[in-house]
């Protein structure tokens, strides 16, 4: 083919949008090219892509009613779980996106959920919790940890009459030869008042506290002071998170040192030694951050692609560890809700390896089934309505005909019959081809469908 012809074919793409509008009254092609829902889609679009079957919608409503009821009833069980079960291409991601939208749409004074969507569960539970941490953000985590440290230092040490902050300042004063004048912003006040004033001034800044402690110290003394403060920080986090490696990582996060990016990266990727079986401490911190600093009343995690655990890339031993740790997490930290999307094989694996976990997360299950003709027509109409030009004079399935949809459903591969992902991919391709090949007033019928994707149809 000559270059001029190739260039002409390439340039046709730039005309597709105008052709869609002129010929079919569509601002753009609304169908997902890959057949998968866009994770970052706006709520306005997601709100119009409700489940194809009423039964599915009702199951979602029931789960969310329980979540809403739990928010107003302290006696209600804290942990709620839902499984979205479906095979490849049945719309699990779209269903999760719709649930996420609904949670944002039903917010009230008493129910303001913080919803996190995780697109992959990872190979360990630490990776899953790390993915949640990354969405909370380092600044919120640092603020949470620092506030815990302030509270810790304001408490009295065991077998001591003084608070930890008083002990720390006294140690620094002794190190500097008892000269307190340059340690505080005002001179001529008592040590007790100065200590109180200085500590209150540092509640939002680790850097400010350290600068005050180091004021007037010599190089050798500065190393000692740094170590003093670090020992208190690490001890504080050890008491709360029960593992030295996590305490050290959190020390790096709080101090905003040169290693903070590396420390945070290790945490959010789950690459932290000895974190296994301690994940519930991290999740507890995450839930508290959402409630204390982000105004949330409830914490909800939506986990997609949970069938990755049964894909063969993870050994049975690692899967067993993952699932048992997840069970421990749910047993120890109940102040959250979950929605897991997975296929039948993954759920059977969970039931086989850790039956109690299957009971906990499988409290209720929504089964996604292939589209029949009516469901398919409803979904296609919904997508087309997203891009429909106002007052164009056409609505519903146009430019698709019912015969066209029947043809798309009649696939050679039986596993693709009624598959939402396959149907969306076909609709995108058919609409692109129609914009280039059909004339204004033409429709996408079964003849055109077979012309474009006939190799996949009966």
C-alpha positions in Angstrom: 0.0 0.0 0.0 1.4 3.4 -0.9 2.3 5.9 1.8 -0.3 8.4 0.6 -3.0 5.8 1.2 -1.6 4.8 4.6 -1.5 8.5 5.7 -5.1 9.0 4.5 -6.3 6.0 6.5 -4.5 7.2 9.6 -6.0 10.7 9.3 -9.5 9.2 9.2 -9.2 8.7 13.0 -9.3 12.5 13.5 -12.7 12.6 11.7 -14.4 9.9 13.7 -15.7 12.3 16.5 -17.3 14.6 14.0 -18.7 11.7 12.0 -20.2 10.1 15.2 -21.9 13.4 15.9 -23.1 14.1 12.4 -24.3 10.6 11.6 -25.5 9.2 14.9 -25.9 12.2 17.3 -23.1 11.0 19.6 -20.5 13.3 21.0 -18.0 10.5 21.3 -17.7 6.7 21.4 -18.9 5.9 25.0 -18.0 2.2 25.1 -14.8 1.2 26.8 -12.3 0.1 24.1 -10.9 -2.7 26.2 -14.3 -3.7 27.5 -13.3 -2.9 31.0 -14.8 -0.1 33.1 -12.7 3.0 33.5 -11.5 3.1 37.1 -11.1 6.9 37.1 -14.5 7.6 35.5 -16.5 10.5 36.9 -19.4 9.8 39.3 -21.8 11.3 36.8 -21.0 8.6 34.3 -20.7 5.8 36.8 -24.1 6.7 38.3 -25.8 6.0 35.0 -24.2 2.5 34.6 -26.3 0.6 37.1 -26.3 -3.2 37.2 -28.1 -4.9 34.3 -30.2 -7.2 36.5 -32.6 -6.0 39.2 -31.5 -8.9 41.4 -27.9 -7.7 41.5 -29.0 -4.1 42.3 -31.2 -5.4 45.1 -28.3 -7.4 46.7 -26.1 -4.3 46.6 -28.9 -2.2 48.2 -29.2 -4.8 51.0 -25.5 -4.8 51.8 -25.4 -1.0 51.8 -28.5 -0.8 54.0 -26.7 -3.0 56.6 -23.6 -0.7 56.3 -25.8 2.4 56.9 -27.6 0.7 59.8 -24.3 -0.3 61.4 -23.2 3.3 61.4 -26.1 4.3 63.6 -26.1 1.3 65.9 -23.1 0.6 68.1 -24.4 -2.8 69.0 -24.4 -3.9 65.3 -21.5 -6.2 64.2 -18.7 -4.1 63.0 -17.3 -6.1 60.1 -19.4 -6.5 57.0 -18.3 -8.3 53.9 -19.7 -8.9 50.4 -18.3 -11.1 47.6 -18.9 -10.2 43.9 -18.5 -13.5 42.2 -18.1 -13.7 38.4 -16.0 -15.2 35.7 -13.7 -13.4 33.4 -15.4 -10.4 31.7 -18.6 -10.5 33.7 -18.4 -6.9 34.9 -16.9 -7.3 38.4 -14.9 -4.1 38.1 -17.9 -2.1 36.9 -19.9 -3.5 39.8 -17.2 -2.4 42.3 -17.2 1.1 40.7 -20.9 1.4 41.0 -20.8 0.4 44.7 -18.1 3.0 45.3 -20.3 5.6 43.7 -23.3 4.6 45.8 -21.3 4.9 49.0 -20.4 8.5 48.0 -24.0 9.3 47.1 -25.6 8.2 50.4 -23.4 10.2 52.7 -25.2 11.7 55.7 -24.2 13.4 59.0 -24.0 10.0 60.6 -22.6 8.0 57.7 -19.6 9.4 55.8 -17.6 6.3 54.6 -14.1 6.5 53.4 -13.9 4.0 50.4 -10.7 2.6 49.0 -10.5 0.7 45.8 -7.6 -1.7 45.3 -7.2 -3.0 41.8 -5.0 -6.0 42.8 -4.7 -7.9 46.1 -0.9 -8.4 45.7 1.0 -11.5 46.6 0.9 -11.0 50.4 -1.5 -9.4 52.8 1.2 -6.8 53.5 1.1 -5.7 49.9 -2.7 -5.3 50.1 -2.5 -3.2 53.3 0.4 -1.2 51.7 -1.8 -0.3 48.8 -4.4 1.0 51.2 -1.7 3.0 53.0 -0.7 4.7 49.7 -4.2 6.1 49.2 -4.3 7.5 52.8 -1.1 9.4 52.0 2.2 10.0 53.8 1.2 13.4 55.3 -1.9 12.0 57.0 0.1 9.0 58.3 2.8 11.3 59.6 0.3 13.5 61.4 -1.3 10.4 63.0 2.0 9.0 64.2 3.2 12.4 65.5 0.0 12.9 67.5 0.4 9.5 69.0 3.9 10.4 70.0 2.8 13.7 71.7 0.3 11.7 73.7 2.9 9.1 74.6 5.4 11.8 75.8 2.7 13.5 77.9 2.2 10.4 80.0 4.3 9.4 83.0 7.0 6.8 82.7 6.5 3.7 84.7 7.8 4.1 88.2 8.5 7.8 87.6 6.8 10.9 88.9 7.7 12.9 85.8 6.2 12.7 82.3 8.4 11.4 79.5 8.7 14.9 78.0 10.0 16.2 81.3 12.5 13.4 81.5 13.7 14.0 77.9 14.1 17.8 78.5 15.9 17.1 81.8 18.3 14.7 80.1 19.0 17.4 77.4 19.6 20.1 80.1 22.0 17.9 82.0 23.9 17.1 78.7 24.3 20.8 78.1 25.6 21.5 81.6 22.4 22.7 83.1 22.1 25.8 81.0 18.4 26.2 79.9 18.3 29.8 78.8 19.0 29.2 75.1 16.7 26.1 75.0 13.6 28.2 75.1 12.2 31.1 73.1 11.7 33.2 76.3 14.3 33.7 79.1 13.6 34.5 82.7 10.8 31.9 83.1 10.9 28.8 85.2 12.1 25.5 83.8 8.7 24.0 84.4 6.8 26.7 82.5 9.4 26.7 79.8 9.2 23.0 79.4 5.4 23.2 79.1 5.5 26.2 76.8 8.1 24.6 74.5 6.3 21.3 74.2 2.9 22.9 73.3 4.7 24.8 70.6 5.9 21.6 68.9 2.7 19.6 68.6 2.7 20.0 64.8 6.4 19.8 64.0 9.1 17.3 64.7 11.6 19.6 63.1 10.8 22.4 65.5 11.2 20.2 68.5 14.6 18.8 67.3 15.9 22.3 66.5 15.0 23.5 70.1 16.7 20.5 71.6 19.8 21.0 69.5 20.1 24.7 70.1 23.6 25.5 71.5 24.8 21.9 71.5 28.1 20.8 70.1 28.5 18.3 67.3 29.1 15.3 69.6 26.2 16.3 71.8 23.8 16.6 68.8 24.3 12.9 68.0 23.4 12.0 71.6 20.3 14.3 71.5 19.2 12.8 68.2 19.5 9.3 69.6 17.6 10.3 72.7 14.6 11.6 70.7 14.8 8.6 68.3 14.7 6.1 71.3 11.5 7.7 72.6 9.9 7.7 69.1 10.8 4.1 68.4 9.7 3.0 71.9 6.3 4.8 71.3 5.8 3.0 68.0 7.0 -0.3 69.4 4.4 -0.1 72.2 1.6 0.5 69.6 2.7 -1.7 66.6 4.5 -4.5 68.4 7.3 -5.0 65.9 10.7 -3.3 65.7 11.0 -3.1 61.9 7.7 -1.3 61.6 8.6 1.0 64.5 11.9 1.9 62.7 10.0 2.5 59.4 7.5 4.8 61.1 10.4 6.7 62.8 11.7 7.5 59.3 8.2 8.6 58.2 7.7 10.9 61.1 11.2 12.5 61.0 11.0 13.3 57.3 14.6 12.2 57.0 16.5 11.7 53.8 15.3 8.0 53.8 11.6 8.8 54.2 10.8 8.1 50.5 12.5 4.8 50.7 10.8 3.9 54.0 7.4 4.9 52.8 7.9 3.0 49.5 8.8 -0.1 51.5 5.6 0.3 53.6 3.2 0.8 50.7 4.7 -2.0 48.6 4.5 -4.4 51.6 8.2 -4.9 51.5 8.7 -4.7 55.3 10.4 -7.5 57.2 8.4 -9.1 60.1 5.2 -7.3 59.1 3.4 -10.7 58.6 0.7 -11.2 61.2 1.0 -7.6 62.3 -1.1 -6.1 59.5 -4.0 -5.5 61.8 -2.0 -2.8 63.7 -1.4 -1.0 60.4 -5.1 -1.3 59.4 -6.1 0.0 62.8 -4.0 3.0 62.3 -5.4 3.5 58.8 -9.0 3.4 60.1 -8.2 5.8 62.8 -6.6 8.2 60.4 -9.7 8.1 58.2 -11.9 8.8 61.2 -9.8 11.4 63.0 -8.4 13.4 60.2 -10.5 12.7 57.1 -14.0 13.0 58.7 -15.0 9.4 58.0 -17.4 7.4 60.1 -16.7 4.1 58.4 -13.9 2.5 56.4 -14.6 0.3 53.4 -12.1 -1.6 51.2 -13.1 -2.7 47.7 -10.6 -5.4 46.4 -10.7 -6.3 42.7 -9.1 -9.3 40.9 -8.9 -11.5 44.0 -8.8 -14.4 41.7 -5.1 -13.5 41.2 -4.5 -15.6 44.3 -5.6 -18.7 42.4 -3.9 -17.8 39.1 -0.9 -20.0 39.7 1.7 -17.2 40.1 1.6 -17.6 43.9 2.5 -20.9 45.6 -0.1 -22.7 47.7 2.0 -22.1 50.8 2.0 -18.3 50.2 -1.7 -18.4 49.4 -2.3 -20.2 52.7 -0.2 -17.6 54.6 -2.0 -14.8 52.9 -5.5 -16.2 53.7 -4.7 -17.1 57.3 -3.2 -13.6 57.9 -6.4 -12.1 56.4 -8.5 -14.2 58.7 -6.4 -13.0 61.7 -6.7 -9.4 60.4 -10.5 -9.7 60.4 -10.6 -11.3 63.8 -8.4 -8.6 65.4 -9.6 -5.5 63.6 -13.4 -5.5 63.0 -13.9 -1.8 62.5 -14.1 -1.9 58.7 -16.1 -3.4 55.8 -15.0 -5.1 52.6 -16.1 -6.1 49.1 -14.0 -8.8 47.4 -14.4 -9.4 43.6 -13.3 -12.9 42.5 -14.2 -15.9 40.3 -15.6 -19.2 41.4 -12.2 -21.0 41.5 -10.7 -18.4 43.9 -13.7 -18.7 46.3 -13.4 -22.5 46.2 -9.7 -22.3 47.0 -10.5 -20.1 50.0 -13.1 -22.5 51.2 -10.7 -25.4 50.9 -7.6 -23.8 52.5 -9.3 -21.6 55.2 -13.0 -22.4 55.7 -13.4 -19.9 58.6 -12.2 -17.1 56.3 -14.7 -18.1 53.6 -17.4 -17.8 56.2 -16.3 -14.4 57.3 -15.9 -12.8 53.9 -18.7 -14.8 52.2 -21.5 -13.6 54.5 -23.3 -12.6 51.3 -22.5 -13.3 47.6 -23.6 -11.6 44.4 -23.3 -13.8 41.4 -22.7 -11.9 38.1 -24.2 -13.8 35.2 -23.9 -13.3 31.4 -26.3 -10.8 29.7 -29.4 -12.0 28.0 -30.9 -9.9 25.2 -32.9 -7.6 27.4 -30.0 -6.9 29.8 -27.7 -6.3 26.9 -30.2 -3.8 25.3 -30.4 -1.9 28.7 -26.7 -1.7 29.1 -26.0 -0.5 25.6 -28.8 2.1 25.9 -27.2 3.4 29.1 -23.8 3.8 27.5 -25.2 5.5 24.4 -27.1 7.9 26.6 -23.8 9.1 28.0 -22.8 10.5 24.7 -26.1 11.4 23.1 -26.5 14.9 21.7 -29.4 16.8 23.1 -32.5 17.1 20.8 -30.9 14.8 18.2 -34.3 13.1 17.8 -33.0 9.5 18.4 -32.6 7.6 21.6 -32.6 4.1 23.0 -30.4 1.7 21.0 -29.8 3.9 18.0 -27.7 3.4 15.8 -27.8 -0.3 16.9 -30.8 -2.5 16.0 -32.1 -5.4 18.1 -30.9 -7.8 15.3 -27.4 -6.4 15.7 -27.4 -7.2 19.4 -28.7 -10.7 18.8 -25.8 -11.2 16.4 -23.3 -10.0 19.0 -24.7 -12.4 21.6 -24.4 -15.4 19.2 -20.7 -16.1 19.5 -18.8 -19.1 18.4 -16.9 -19.3 21.7 -19.6 -20.2 24.2 -17.7 -18.6 27.0 -18.1 -15.2 25.3 -21.9 -15.5 25.0 -23.3 -12.6 27.0 -19.9 -11.6 28.3 -20.2 -7.9 29.3 -16.5 -7.3 28.4 -16.8 -8.9 25.0 -20.0 -7.0 24.3 -18.5 -3.6 25.2 -15.4 -4.3 23.1 -17.6 -5.2 20.1 -19.8 -2.2 20.5 -16.8 0.1 20.6 -15.4 -1.5 17.5 -18.7 -1.5 15.7 -19.3 2.2 16.4 -15.8 3.2 15.2 -16.3 1.2 12.0 -19.8 2.7 11.5 -18.5 6.2 11.9 -16.1 5.6 9.0 -18.2 3.4 6.7 -21.9 4.1 7.2 -23.8 7.1 5.9 -26.1 9.4 7.9 -29.4 7.7 8.5 -27.9 4.2 8.3 -28.0 1.8 11.3 -25.8 -0.9 12.7 -27.7 -4.1 11.8 -26.8 -7.8 11.9 -25.4 -7.6 8.4 -22.9 -4.8 9.4 -22.1 -6.7 12.6 -21.1 -9.8 10.7 -19.1 -7.7 8.2 -17.0 -6.3 11.0 -16.7 -9.1 13.6 -18.1 -12.1 11.7 -15.1 -14.2 12.5 -16.2 -14.4 16.1 -19.9 -15.2 15.4 -21.9 -18.2 14.4 
